[in-house]
Amino acid sequence: MAEDGAGQNDPDPSDPSTAPEGAPPTAVRVRPGTLSDAHAAAALHAGQISQGFLSVLGPRFLDRLYRRISLDPDSFLIMGESQGTTVGFIAGSTDVGGLYRSFLVRDGAVAALHSCRHLASQWRRVAETLRHGSGGAGTGRGAELLAVAVDGSCQGKGAGRSLVAAFLAEVSARGGDAAHVVVGAENTVAVALYRRAGFEDVERFELHPGTESLLMQWDRDPAT
């Protein structure tokens, strides 16, 4: 479902520490995503998230995935725009298990039909992803950050930081006081982005055999 399982994010999310010296920040306007944004989110995912198995499943699968996220009451899309152009998105859910079930029931057959050849080679990862979140290693508290992607023209200029901040604001607006993300342990840019936003390292584990993942947790300061 989500990249490499409930929140593995393997794009190169924007982080100010990666910007060339003197590069100006990108003015990004964030807004809630809707059903009409699903195609743009799918295109960004396919174009910017090269690792993980979801991109391999193809644009039609991704399009149905983000349609379901936008329709699910416990999940959400947030879009980033610059000069009227969509340049990024972030997706989250306060009930990933419910989102999985809804996707399988409502979209599973059509999505599988579009991606049957790729699913045949990725079935182990699909099973590992669906098992994730049912408890055990890599289980975090609160809402889950499912995926984030930023167009290459805006990477390294603060767009990713704006999207993560908007994600945490949405979690708070929904009454949540905690969130987590599972990210590839070697994805140092993404890890740095989340640390800057207040996420802390919790656990290293193998979501998929041979690939080390990092569970990171954010908890709202009770004083705020």
Order of alpha helices (4+ residues) and beta strands (2+ residues): beta-alpha-alpha-beta-beta-alpha-beta-alpha-beta-alpha-beta-beta
